[in-house]
Amino acid sequence: MAESWDGSYDPGSQSDENYHFERLHIEPIYDAFVCPLTKQVMRDPVTLENGQTFEREAIEKWFKECKESGRKLVCPLTLRELISTELNPSIALRNTIEEWIARNEASQLDMARKSLILGSQENETLQALTYVQYICQRSQSNRHIACDAGLIPMIVDMLKSRSCKVRCRALQTLRIVVEEVADNKEILAEGDTVRTIVKFLSHELSKEREEAISLLYELSKSEALSEKIGSINGATLILVGMTSSKSENISTVEKADKTLKNLEKCENNVRQMAENGRLQPLLTQLLEGPPEIKLSMAGLLGQLVLNNDVQVLVANTVGSSLINIMKSGDMQSREAAVKALNQISSCEPSAKMLIEAGILPPLVKDLFTVGANQLPMRLKEVSATILANIVNSGHDFDSIPVGSGHQTLVSEDVVHNLLHLISNTGPAIECKLFQVLVGLTTSPTTVLSVAAAIKSSGATISVVQFIEAPQKDLRVASIKLLQNLSPHMGHELADALRGSVGQLGNLIKVISENTGITEEQAAAVGLLADLPERDLGLTRQMIDEGVFQLVISKVISIRQGETRGSRFVTPFLEGLVRIIARVTFSLADEIDATALCRENNLTSLFIELLQANGLDNVQMVSAMAVENLSQESKKLTKLPNLPAPGFCTSIFPCFCKQPVITGLCRLHRGTCSLRDTFCILEGQAVGKLVALLEHTNEKVVEAALAALSTLLDDGVDIEQGVNVLCEVEGIRPILDVLLEKRTENLRRRAVWAVERLLRTDDIAVEVSGDQTVSTALVDAFQHGDYQTRQIAEHALKHVDKIPNFSGIFPNTG
């Protein structure tokens, strides 16, 4: 037996751990097998004219070098000149060599096989695996031999080794053994081997991961195995994750991507990829596949839950195709397309893409069509959902045609059809159609058209009746619609709530729930808050049904932290405060309203709410309520009962001393209190209102200034009102409001207040020296409306900027 492997197995190219294989031969190497030039066993021996034999490649290289160097052609062994370069194949020798190699390799494989047993020394196992690789790389037939020798299951067992090196070498060896041999791949895939290989993808050791993905890539070239790989739980997810990983090396990422591309041959794998975020294969099939595949892919798309970015991708890629299927396909195809469109319509960018692709006309047609070609109600519900999604994207729907005659979604006929559907369908589709109307009434450009169509249809009471629907989603949608409509048809809604038995009570029932603050409660409160505040009939009914008592308790609960917060707490609280404030608009006409305010000390509550920082609407409404309450103080104050003058007093008044009455309100000249007469001199209300004059929201400033103006109004002691403002340093902030000129309303109110302040001589003298105030008054005198100009003129007279002719020309009337 020779001391080395055949020469074609170059020891220099292998690691030292395999050297003991290279030293072993079952049969000796004969000299005739070895090429004199390469000193290796020949694979393609050829003979020269002189009978010498060489490896074909080696002797051709020799001849080429001779020719290029200009030397004579000589035999490299004998150095004698050759007449011809003709090479004659040594077929017999080649066959003999091949038989020798085959016998030798079979024996060597058998020797390696004995080392492929769990429990063998690590070094021996590694050497055996390396030699199997070498043998299989030499020829495809050797891979068949390795398979026939039962090596594949033995190598698979090495994947269980505790040695990382052995496991890596085993994965590497399996890839080489099965390369381009379908039978070997099938044998490898028997049992749970593929699952085991997939598990290596999640190993922390990158080398094992790299070898596992290389092996899976090779296996995935088989369509049968690609289906098996995809069927393994988590395989597709891991592969998709690897393609987007920034921690993997480029080669691993590329192999994972190529593996997934091979897996795309199987429809189930395309489904798996789509479910795990790799949608492009599905979209490609949907665009380019045969009809049955398109249908299948559209159906799958309709089952997926997509994030916003993916919705945009899908809408941009296949939105038009899905719309075309929805318009012209058979019922099965239309169903698949409608469900797929539903999945990509819920985010604003994708919805706008679908609008641009022309989804609205066929969508509206599907909703309204009746007869043989109509969609079943379950699909009309999906169509209604899509329309609701699209309408809530914020697009301008009063300019997009949806039918003949340039009809739009807010055309009267279209709105009437929506209302008709609502009245003649089930709760699920009713809810979606209400959401469509909610979306259309959210936009200031379309709400008026919808409100007009609802009025003309006579459907107001019908819509209001949905407040009592047992389905919560339907109730919420109907209440939100009514809330959007209330600023534009408040009187109609107030009449409907009063006229429909129990509807106001149903709203109160929603508000009174103690399950936290829900969207439904916020909408119900918003609806009530938006109804006309001076509708005395509604206010009367709300008093009788205890609405205000409930709402007050809710506000107190929120302020004391007893009601747990949510994202709806702000609109809920704002609505509650607006509902309570409506009672202050009926104080002059409703005795029970005054009693309600006294009983619940509402003046104190609103003064407290003036400091609800961050809640501009609460502060504004509270200031308006304080104004209304303060206006009533001069009527409610109890003036002192002075004794009638006696006979002597009437004749000699100078000898009679008037009785001194203490404890009277200096502003209202009577007995006042915060609770009973709503006098704002108590409770530090004036200082809190002055603080609001520096608010950044001009509506809050306007409401605060209006409340402060009640201190300077007719019927009160204006001089004392000015003194009160001086005491809280409120004069300068009022002047600053005039100087800032934020809005025309604010300027009008500020000019009025400043004119009243300037009636006090000390203030007039001080202001007359302030050129900025004079300039602001002149500007109001020149550019304000008629009433503002008149008041500004009086103010300028107080500071001697305009002469007071009444003192020069006596009244001759």
C-alpha positions in Angstrom: 0.0 0.0 0.0 1.4 3.4 -0.9 2.1 6.0 1.7 0.0 8.8 0.1 -3.3 9.4 -1.6 -3.3 9.6 -5.4 -1.5 12.6 -6.7 -4.6 14.4 -7.9 -5.6 15.0 -4.3 -3.3 17.9 -3.5 -2.2 17.7 0.1 -1.1 21.3 0.0 -4.7 22.4 -0.6 -6.1 20.7 2.5 -5.8 21.3 6.2 -3.5 19.4 8.4 -6.4 17.7 10.2 -7.1 15.7 7.0 -3.5 14.6 6.4 -3.9 11.1 7.7 -6.4 10.5 4.8 -3.8 11.7 2.3 -1.3 9.2 3.5 -3.5 6.2 3.0 -4.1 4.1 -0.2 -5.8 0.8 -0.5 -4.0 0.1 -3.8 -0.5 1.3 -4.8 0.0 4.1 -7.3 1.7 2.8 -10.5 4.3 4.9 -12.2 2.3 4.7 -15.5 -0.6 6.5 -13.7 1.5 9.6 -13.0 2.2 12.4 -15.4 6.0 13.2 -15.7 5.1 16.9 -15.8 2.6 17.3 -13.0 3.7 14.3 -10.9 0.0 13.6 -10.3 -2.3 10.8 -11.3 -3.6 11.6 -14.8 -7.2 12.1 -15.6 -6.9 12.5 -19.4 -3.7 10.7 -20.5 -2.5 11.3 -24.1 0.4 9.8 -26.0 3.0 11.6 -28.3 4.4 10.3 -31.5 7.4 8.9 -29.6 5.2 6.9 -27.3 5.6 9.1 -24.1 2.3 9.7 -22.1 1.3 12.9 -20.4 -1.7 14.7 -18.9 -3.4 16.5 -21.8 -3.6 19.8 -20.1 0.1 19.7 -19.0 1.5 18.8 -22.5 -0.6 21.4 -24.2 0.7 24.0 -21.9 4.3 22.7 -22.7 3.7 23.1 -26.4 2.3 26.6 -26.0 5.3 27.7 -24.0 7.7 26.3 -26.6 5.9 28.2 -29.3 5.7 31.4 -27.4 9.4 31.3 -26.5 10.5 30.4 -30.1 12.0 27.1 -29.0 11.8 23.9 -31.0 9.1 21.5 -30.1 10.7 18.7 -28.1 9.5 16.0 -25.9 9.8 17.2 -22.2 10.9 13.8 -21.1 13.4 12.8 -23.9 14.2 16.4 -25.1 14.1 15.0 -28.7 12.5 17.1 -31.4 9.0 16.3 -32.3 7.7 16.4 -35.9 4.0 16.6 -34.9 2.0 17.9 -31.9 -0.8 15.4 -32.5 -2.1 13.9 -29.2 -3.5 10.4 -29.1 -5.9 9.7 -26.2 -4.8 6.7 -24.1 -8.3 5.3 -23.6 -7.2 2.0 -22.0 -4.9 3.8 -19.5 -7.6 6.3 -18.7 -10.1 3.5 -18.0 -7.6 1.7 -15.8 -6.9 4.9 -13.8 -10.6 5.6 -13.4 -11.2 2.0 -12.1 -8.2 2.4 -9.8 -9.5 5.7 -8.5 -13.1 4.3 -8.0 -11.8 1.3 -6.0 -9.6 3.5 -3.9 -12.2 6.1 -3.2 -14.8 3.6 -2.3 -12.5 2.0 0.2 -11.5 5.5 1.5 -15.1 6.5 1.9 -15.7 3.3 3.8 -12.8 4.3 6.1 -14.3 7.8 6.5 -17.7 6.3 7.2 -16.4 4.5 10.3 -15.4 7.9 11.8 -18.9 9.4 11.2 -20.4 8.1 14.5 -21.5 10.2 17.4 -18.9 9.8 20.1 -15.9 9.7 17.8 -13.0 12.0 18.4 -13.7 15.5 17.1 -10.6 15.5 15.0 -11.4 12.2 13.4 -15.0 13.3 12.6 -13.8 16.6 11.1 -11.2 14.7 8.9 -13.9 12.3 7.7 -16.3 15.0 6.8 -13.6 16.9 5.0 -12.7 13.9 2.9 -16.3 13.3 2.0 -16.4 16.8 0.8 -13.3 16.3 -1.3 -14.6 13.1 -2.9 -18.0 14.6 -3.7 -16.5 17.7 -5.2 -14.5 15.6 -7.7 -17.6 14.4 -9.6 -21.3 14.1 -9.5 -21.1 10.3 -9.6 -19.2 10.4 -6.3 -22.2 12.1 -4.7 -24.3 9.2 -5.8 -21.7 6.8 -4.4 -21.7 8.7 -1.1 -25.5 8.5 -1.0 -25.5 4.8 -1.8 -23.0 4.3 1.0 -25.6 5.6 3.4 -23.4 8.6 4.3 -26.2 11.2 4.2 -28.1 10.0 7.4 -24.8 9.6 9.1 -23.7 13.2 8.3 -27.2 14.4 9.4 -26.5 12.8 12.8 -23.4 14.9 13.1 -25.8 18.0 13.4 -26.5 16.7 16.9 -22.8 16.9 17.9 -21.9 19.1 20.8 -19.0 20.5 18.8 -19.8 23.7 16.9 -17.0 22.8 14.4 -18.5 19.4 13.7 -22.0 20.9 13.2 -20.7 23.5 10.8 -18.6 21.0 8.9 -21.6 18.7 8.7 -23.8 21.5 7.3 -21.1 22.3 4.8 -20.7 18.7 3.8 -24.4 18.1 3.3 -24.6 21.0 0.9 -21.8 19.5 -1.2 -23.2 16.0 -1.1 -26.7 17.1 -2.4 -25.5 19.8 -4.8 -27.3 19.3 -8.1 -28.4 15.8 -7.2 -32.2 15.6 -6.8 -32.2 12.1 -5.3 -29.7 13.1 -2.6 -31.9 16.1 -1.7 -35.0 14.0 -1.3 -33.1 11.6 1.0 -31.8 14.5 3.0 -35.3 16.0 3.4 -36.7 12.8 4.9 -37.9 13.1 8.5 -37.2 16.3 10.4 -33.9 17.1 8.9 -35.1 20.3 7.1 -36.7 21.5 10.4 -33.3 20.9 12.1 -31.5 22.9 9.4 -34.0 25.8 9.8 -33.4 25.8 13.6 -29.7 26.6 12.8 -30.9 29.9 11.3 -31.8 31.2 14.7 -28.5 30.2 16.3 -26.4 33.0 17.7 -23.2 31.6 16.1 -23.0 33.3 12.7 -20.9 30.5 11.1 -23.7 27.9 11.7 -26.2 30.4 10.4 -24.2 31.0 7.3 -23.7 27.3 6.6 -27.4 26.5 7.3 -28.6 29.2 4.9 -26.2 28.0 2.2 -27.6 24.4 2.6 -31.3 25.7 2.5 -30.6 27.7 -0.6 -29.3 24.6 -2.3 -32.3 22.6 -1.1 -34.8 25.3 -2.2 -33.7 24.8 -5.8 -36.0 21.8 -5.7 -39.7 22.8 -6.0 -40.8 19.9 -3.8 -38.4 20.9 -1.1 -39.2 24.6 -1.3 -42.7 23.7 -0.3 -41.4 21.6 2.6 -39.1 24.5 3.7 -42.0 26.9 3.6 -44.3 24.6 5.6 -41.9 24.6 8.6 -43.3 26.9 11.3 -41.3 30.1 11.5 -39.0 29.3 8.5 -40.4 32.0 6.2 -40.5 34.6 9.1 -36.8 33.9 9.9 -35.7 34.1 6.3 -37.7 37.4 5.8 -36.1 38.7 8.9 -32.6 37.8 7.7 -33.1 39.7 4.4 -33.8 42.9 6.3 -31.2 42.4 9.0 -28.3 44.9 9.3 -26.3 42.6 11.5 -25.9 39.8 9.0 -23.0 39.7 6.5 -23.9 40.5 2.9 -23.4 36.9 1.7 -25.9 35.6 4.3 -28.5 38.2 3.4 -28.1 37.5 -0.3 -28.5 33.7 0.3 -31.6 34.3 2.3 -33.0 36.5 -0.4 -32.2 33.9 -3.1 -33.8 31.2 -1.0 -37.0 33.2 -0.7 -37.0 33.7 -4.4 -36.8 29.9 -4.9 -39.6 29.4 -2.4 -41.9 31.7 -4.4 -42.5 28.8 -6.8 -45.0 27.5 -4.3 -48.3 29.4 -3.8 -48.4 28.5 -0.1 -45.0 30.0 0.4 -46.1 33.2 -1.3 -48.9 33.3 1.3 -46.4 32.8 4.1 -44.2 35.6 2.8 -47.1 38.0 2.6 -48.2 37.2 6.1 -44.7 37.9 7.3 -44.3 41.2 5.5 -42.7 40.2 2.1 -45.5 41.2 -0.2 -43.8 41.7 -3.5 -44.2 38.1 -4.6 -47.9 38.2 -4.0 -48.2 41.6 -5.8 -46.2 40.2 -8.8 -48.5 37.2 -9.0 -51.5 39.5 -8.7 -50.3 41.6 -11.6 -48.8 38.9 -13.9 -50.2 35.5 -12.8 -52.9 33.6 -14.6 -56.6 34.4 -13.7 -56.9 31.7 -11.0 -53.6 32.8 -9.3 -54.8 36.4 -9.5 -58.0 35.4 -7.8 -56.1 33.5 -5.1 -53.7 36.3 -4.4 -56.5 38.9 -4.2 -58.3 36.6 -1.8 -55.1 36.3 0.3 -54.6 40.1 0.3 -58.1 40.5 1.7 -57.2 38.4 4.7 -54.0 40.2 5.6 -53.7 43.0 8.2 -51.4 45.6 6.8 -49.6 48.5 8.4 -49.8 51.9 6.9 -46.6 51.8 4.9 -47.5 48.4 3.4 -51.0 49.7 2.5 -49.4 52.5 0.6 -47.1 50.1 -1.3 -50.0 47.8 -2.2 -52.3 50.6 -3.2 -49.6 52.1 -5.4 -48.7 48.7 -7.0 -52.0 46.9 -7.5 -54.7 49.4 -6.6 -55.8 50.0 -10.2 -55.8 46.3 -11.0 -58.0 45.6 -8.0 -60.4 48.3 -9.0 -60.6 46.9 -12.5 -61.4 43.5 -11.1 -64.1 45.0 -8.9 -65.7 46.7 -11.9 -65.6 43.9 -14.4 -65.0 40.6 -12.8 -67.4 37.8 -11.9 -68.9 37.8 -8.5 -66.1 35.7 -7.0 -63.5 38.0 -8.4 -65.4 41.1 -7.3 -65.6 39.7 -3.8 -61.9 39.0 -3.6 -61.1 42.5 -5.0 -63.5 44.3 -2.6 -62.1 42.5 0.4 -58.5 43.3 -0.7 -59.4 47.0 -1.3 -60.8 47.1 2.2 -57.5 46.1 3.6 -55.6 48.9 1.8 -58.1 51.8 2.3 -57.8 52.5 6.0 -54.8 54.9 6.0 -54.9 58.4 4.4 -52.2 58.1 1.8 -53.4 54.8 0.4 -57.0 56.0 0.4 -56.0 59.0 -1.6 -54.2 56.8 -4.1 -57.4 54.7 -4.5 -59.4 57.9 -5.1 -57.0 58.9 -7.8 -57.2 55.4 -9.3 -61.0 55.9 -9.7 -62.5 53.8 -6.9 -65.4 56.1 -6.0 -67.7 55.6 -9.0 -67.7 51.8 -9.0 -67.9 51.7 -5.2 -70.9 54.0 -5.0 -72.5 52.0 -7.9 -72.0 48.7 -6.0 -73.7 50.2 -2.9 -76.7 51.6 -4.7 -77.3 48.9 -7.4 -80.2 46.6 -7.0 -81.3 43.7 -9.1 -79.6 40.7 -10.7 -76.0 42.1 -10.7 -76.1 43.6 -7.2 -73.6 42.7 -4.5 -74.9 40.5 -1.7 -75.5 42.5 1.5 -72.3 41.1 3.2 -70.2 42.6 0.4 -72.2 45.8 0.4 -71.1 46.1 4.0 -67.4 45.7 2.9 -68.0 48.4 0.2 -69.5 50.7 2.9 -66.5 50.1 5.0 -64.1 51.0 2.2 -66.2 54.2 1.5 -66.1 55.1 5.2 -62.3 54.6 5.2 -61.9 56.7 2.1 -64.2 59.5 3.2 -62.3 59.8 6.4 -59.0 60.5 4.5 -59.7 64.2 4.4 -60.1 64.6 0.7 -62.2 67.3 -1.0 -65.3 65.2 -1.9 -67.4 68.0 -3.2 -65.4 68.1 -6.4 -65.0 64.3 -7.2 -67.7 62.9 -9.5 -69.2 59.6 -8.5 -71.9 59.2 -11.1 -73.7 60.7 -14.0 -74.6 64.4 -14.1 -71.4 65.4 -12.2 -72.9 64.0 -9.0 -70.6 63.9 -5.9 -70.8 62.2 -2.6 -72.5 65.3 -1.1 -75.0 65.7 -3.9 -78.6 65.7 -2.6 -79.5 62.5 -4.4 -76.4 60.6 -3.2 -77.0 61.6 0.4 -80.7 60.6 0.1 -79.6 57.2 -1.2 -77.3 56.8 1.7 -80.1 57.7 4.1 -82.4 55.2 2.3 -79.8 52.4 2.7 -79.5 53.3 6.4 -83.2 52.9 6.8 -83.4 49.6 5.0 -80.4 47.5 6.0 -78.9 45.9 9.0 -76.9 47.3 11.9 -73.5 46.4 10.5 -73.9 48.3 7.2 -75.9 51.1 8.9 -72.9 51.7 11.1 -70.5 52.0 8.2 -72.9 54.3 6.3 -73.2 56.5 9.3 -69.4 56.6 9.4 -69.4 57.8 5.7 -71.7 60.6 6.7 -69.6 61.4 9.8 -66.6 61.7 7.5 -68.4 64.0 5.1 -69.7 66.2 7.9 -66.2 66.5 9.4 -65.1 68.8 6.6 -66.3 72.4 6.6 -66.5 72.3 2.8 -69.1 69.5 2.7 -71.0 69.6 6.0 -73.4 72.3 4.8 -74.4 70.2 1.7 -75.0 67.1 3.9 -77.0 69.1 6.4 -79.2 70.6 3.6 -79.8 67.1 2.1 -80.8 65.7 5.5 -83.2 68.6 6.0 -84.7 68.1 2.6 -85.1 64.4 3.1 -87.0 64.9 6.3 -84.8 62.3 7.9 -83.8 64.3 11.0 -86.0 62.4 13.4 -85.1 59.0 11.9 -81.4 59.8 12.4 -82.0 60.9 16.0 -83.8 57.7 16.8 -80.5 55.7 16.2 -79.4 57.2 19.6 -81.3 54.3 21.2 -79.7 51.6 19.0 -78.6 48.6 21.0 -75.4 48.3 19.0 -72.7 50.5 20.6 -70.8 51.2 17.3 -74.0 52.2 15.6 -74.9 54.5 18.5 -71.5 56.1 18.5 -71.5 56.7 14.7 -75.0 58.3 14.9 -74.2 60.5 17.8 -71.0 61.7 16.1 -73.0 62.5 13.0 -75.5 64.5 15.0 -72.7 66.3 16.8 -71.1 67.3 13.5 -74.5 68.5 12.2 -75.6 70.4 15.4 -73.8 73.7 14.6 -75.7 73.8 11.3 -79.1 72.4 12.2 -79.1 72.9 15.9 -82.8 74.0 16.1 -84.0 71.0 14.1 -82.0 68.6 16.3 -83.2 70.3 19.5 -86.8 70.0 18.3 -86.2 66.3 17.4 -84.7 65.6 20.8 -87.6 67.3 22.6 -90.2 65.7 20.3 -88.8 62.1 20.3 -89.9 60.3 23.4 -86.9 59.3 25.5 -84.1 60.4 23.1 -82.8 63.1 25.5 -82.9 60.5 28.2 -80.9 58.0 26.0 -78.2 60.6 25.6 -78.1 61.2 29.3 -77.9 57.5 29.9 -74.8 57.3 27.8 -73.2 60.3 29.6 -74.0 58.8 33.0 -72.2 55.5 32.5 -69.3 55.1 34.9 -67.0 52.9 32.8 -64.4 55.5 32.2 -64.7 58.2 29.5 -65.5 56.6 26.2 -65.7 58.0 22.7 -69.5 57.5 22.8 -69.7 59.7 26.0 -67.5 62.4 24.5 -69.7 62.5 21.3 -72.9 62.6 23.3 -71.7 65.4 25.5 -70.4 67.3 22.4 -73.8 66.9 20.8 -75.7 68.4 23.8 -73.1 71.1 24.1 -73.5 72.2 20.5 -77.3 72.6 20.6 -78.5 76.2 20.6 -77.7 77.6 24.1 -80.7 80.0 24.1 -83.3 77.3 23.3 -85.3 77.8 26.5 -87.6 74.8 25.8 -84.6 72.4 25.7 -83.0 74.0 28.8 -86.3 73.6 30.6 -86.5 69.9 29.7 -82.9 69.4 30.8 -83.6 71.0 34.1 -86.7 68.8 34.6 -84.8 65.6 33.7 -81.9 66.4 36.0 -79.3 66.7 33.2 -77.5 69.6 34.8 -77.2 67.9 38.2 -75.6 64.9 36.5 -73.2 67.0 34.4 -72.1 69.1 37.4 -71.3 65.9 39.3 -69.3 64.6 36.3 -67.2 67.8 36.2 -66.5 67.8 39.9 -65.5 64.1 39.7 -63.0 64.9 36.9 -61.6 67.9 38.7 -61.1 65.8 41.9 -59.4 63.1 40.0 -62.1 60.5 40.7 -62.8 59.7 37.0 -59.9 57.9 35.3 -58.6 59.7 32.3 -58.4 58.7 28.7 -57.8 60.3 25.3 -61.4 61.5 25.4 -61.2 63.3 28.7 -60.5 66.8 27.2 -63.4 66.9 24.8 -65.6 65.3 27.4 -64.8 67.9 30.0 -65.1 70.7 27.5 -68.6 69.5 26.5 -69.7 69.1 30.1 -68.7 72.7 30.9 -70.5 74.0 27.8 -73.7 72.1 28.9 -73.6 73.6 32.4 -72.9 77.1 30.9 -76.1 77.0 28.8 -78.2 77.4 32.0 -76.6 80.8 32.5 -78.0 82.0 29.2 -81.6 81.5 30.5 -81.2 83.2 33.9 -83.3 86.2 32.8 -86.2 84.0 31.7 -86.1 80.9 33.8 -86.5 81.1 37.6 -85.5 77.5 38.0 -82.2 78.3 36.2 -81.4 80.8 38.9 -82.3 78.4 41.6 -80.1 75.7 40.0 -77.1 78.1 39.9 -77.6 79.0 43.6 -78.1 75.4 44.7 -74.9 74.2 43.0 -72.9 77.4 43.6 -72.1 77.5 39.9 -70.4 80.9 40.1 -67.8 79.3 42.3 -67.4 76.3 40.0 -66.9 78.5 36.9 -64.4 80.8 38.8 -62.4 77.7 39.6 -62.5 76.5 36.0 -61.0 79.8 34.9 -57.7 78.3 36.0 -58.0 75.1 34.0 -54.7 75.8 32.3 -54.2 74.1 29.0 -57.9 73.8 28.4 -58.7 76.9 26.4 -62.3 76.0 25.6 -63.0 75.3 29.3 -61.5 78.7 30.3 -63.4 80.5 27.5 -66.8 79.0 28.3 -66.3 79.5 32.0 -65.5 83.2 31.5 -68.7 83.5 29.3 -70.7 81.9 32.1 -69.2 84.2 34.7 -70.2 87.2 32.5 -73.8 85.9 32.3 -73.9 85.3 36.1 -72.4 88.7 36.8 -74.9 90.4 34.6 -77.6 89.1 36.9 -76.0 90.4 40.1 -77.4 93.9 39.8 -80.9 92.4 39.6 -80.4 89.9 42.4 -78.7 92.1 44.9 -80.8 92.9 48.0 -81.0 96.7 48.3 -81.3 98.0 51.9 -84.7 99.1 53.3 -84.2 102.6 54.5 -86.8 104.0 56.9 -89.2 106.6 55.5 -88.3 110.2 56.5 -90.3 111.7 59.3 -92.1 115.1 59.3 -89.3 117.0 60.8 -86.8 115.4 58.5 -88.7 116.6 55.5 -88.8 120.2 56.8 -85.3 120.3 58.4 -83.2 117.7 56.5 -79.9 119.3 57.6 -80.8 118.3 61.2 -81.4 114.6 60.3 -78.6 112.1 60.0 -79.0 109.3 57.5 -78.6 105.8 59.0 -75.3 104.1 58.2 -75.7 100.5 56.7 -72.7 98.3 56.7 -71.9 95.1 54.7 -73.3 96.3 51.4 -71.6 95.5 48.1 -69.8 98.6 46.9 -70.4 97.6 43.3 -74.1 96.7 43.4 -75.0 98.9 46.5 -76.9 96.0 48.1 -76.3 92.7 50.0 -74.4 90.3 47.7 -72.8 86.9 47.8 -71.1 84.6 45.4 -73.7 81.9 45.8 -77.0 83.8 45.9 -76.4 86.9 43.7 -73.4 85.7 41.7 -71.3 88.7 42.7 -67.8 88.2 41.3 -66.2 90.6 43.8 -65.9 87.5 45.9 -63.9 84.3 45.2 -60.9 86.2 43.7 -62.8 86.1 40.3 -61.6 89.5 39.2 -57.9 88.7 39.6 -58.4 85.4 37.7 -60.2 87.1 34.9 -57.4 89.8 34.6 -54.8 87.0 34.4 -56.7 85.6 31.4 -56.2 88.8 29.5 -52.6 87.7 28.8 -53.8 84.4 27.3 -52.5 83.5 23.9 -56.0 82.5 22.7 -57.8 85.6 21.7 -61.2 83.9 22.2 -60.3 83.3 25.9 -59.1 87.0 26.2 -62.4 88.2 24.6 -64.5 86.2 27.0 -62.5 87.3 30.0 -62.7 91.0 29.0 -66.5 90.6 28.5 -66.8 89.2 32.0 -64.7 92.1 33.5 -66.8 94.6 31.6 -69.7 93.7 33.9 -67.8 95.7 36.6 -68.2 98.8 34.4 -71.7 98.3 33.0 -74.7 100.4 33.4 -76.6 99.7 36.7 -73.5 99.3 38.8 -71.2 101.8 40.5 -68.7 102.3 37.7 -66.3 104.2 39.9 -66.2 101.3 42.3 -65.7 98.9 39.4 -62.7 100.9 38.3 -61.3 100.8 41.9 -61.7 97.1 42.0 -59.7 96.8 38.8 -57.1 99.1 40.1 -56.8 96.9 43.3 -55.9 93.8 41.2 -53.8 95.8 38.8 -56.2 95.2 35.9 -56.1 98.6 34.2 -52.8 98.0 32.3 -53.8 94.6 30.9 -57.1 96.1 29.5 -55.1 98.9 27.9 -52.7 96.2 26.4 -55.6 94.4 24.9 -56.5 97.6 23.1 -52.9 98.1 21.9 -52.5 94.6 20.6 -55.4 94.8 18.1 -55.6 91.0 17.7 -59.1 90.8 16.3 -61.9 93.3 15.5 -64.1 91.9 18.2 -61.4 92.3 20.8 -60.8 95.9 19.7 -64.5 96.7 20.0 -64.7 95.3 23.5 -61.4 96.9 24.5 -62.5 100.3 23.3 -65.7 100.0 25.2 -63.9 99.0 28.4 -61.2 101.8 28.0 -63.9 104.4 27.5 -65.5 103.4 30.8 -62.2 103.5 32.6 -61.4 107.0 31.2 -64.5 108.3 32.9 -62.4 108.3 36.1 -60.4 111.5 36.0 -57.2 110.1 37.6 -57.0 107.4 34.9 -57.9 109.8 32.1 -55.0 112.1 33.3 -52.6 109.2 33.4 -53.6 107.8 30.0 -53.6 111.2 28.3 -49.8 111.1 28.6 -49.5 107.6 27.0 -49.2 108.3 23.3 -49.7 104.6 22.4 -53.2 104.4 23.9 -54.2 107.7 22.2 -52.9 106.3 18.9 -54.9 103.1 19.4 -58.0 105.1 20.1 -57.5 107.3 17.1 -57.0 104.1 15.0 -60.3 102.7 16.3 -62.0 106.1 15.7 -60.8 106.1 12.1 -61.2 102.4 11.1 -63.6 100.8 13.5 -67.3 100.0 12.8 -69.9 102.7 13.5 -70.5 101.8 17.1 -66.8 101.4 17.8 -66.0 104.8 16.3 -68.7 106.5 18.5 -67.3 104.9 21.6 -63.7 105.8 20.6 -64.8 109.4 20.1 -66.1 109.6 23.7 -62.8 108.0 24.9 -60.7 110.6 23.0 -62.8 113.4 24.6 -61.9 112.1 28.0 -58.2 112.5 27.2 -58.8 115.8 25.5 -57.8 114.6 22.1 -61.1 115.7 20.7 -62.7 118.9 22.0 -65.9 118.5 23.9 -68.2 121.0 22.2 -71.1 120.4 24.6 -69.5 122.8 27.1 -69.1 125.5 24.5 -72.5 125.4 22.8 -75.3 125.3 25.4 -78.2 123.0 24.8 -80.9 125.2 23.3 -83.4 122.4 23.2 
